[in-house]
């Protein structure tokens, strides 16, 4: 895949294939973010549990045994392909990070959207609904990984106490509405990288694992 293709792609699965060798933490957080999109439509306890444990594990706050317990609960028989909910949830706590976990998340989002539409008396969804859902997941990938063809290196001069404190608070509290403030602080510190500043000031989506926050906080 070329940079031009990356910037124009609308199918998240093709992007994930390119990112399979990226750090496990980043991939896990991507699946968790995708799953949170499902949870915004419907409360799925099994999926919520997997997301919470997966995010904690990515941050070093959940033990391997806790993760193993969730895996066994989600997928008692690894030799049998689970349903879309199981596959989506497994992406948050699995070790292989298969591409189909993202596909399952997209399918589950579409299923929930159809269910809600029917509950409101609508017989069908607009034809471009799947494209919109896939676009939202593409946006999550952009937040977590940025542009892999143009990696940004941290300039130590950017890492003022104000910048680091802001980034830490935003990450810990999911206070992504404060990212424009972080852009201002970075600019005051001498950052003139348009990719970094535009991402912080852009509409998002912004999620935990954001490549700008990880860059500042030294998270891989």
Secondary structure, DSSP 8 states (H G I E B T S, - for coil): --HHHHHH---HHHHHHHTTTS-HHHHHHHHHHHHHHHHTTS--HHHHHHHHHHHHHHTT-S-HHHHHHHHHHH-S-TTS---HHHHHHHHHH-SS--HHHHHHHHHHHHHHHHHHHHHTT-S---TTHHHHHHHHHHHHHHHHH--TTS-----GGG--HHHHHHHHHHHHHT-GGGHHHHHHHHHHTT---HHHHHHHHS-----TT-HHHHHHHT--
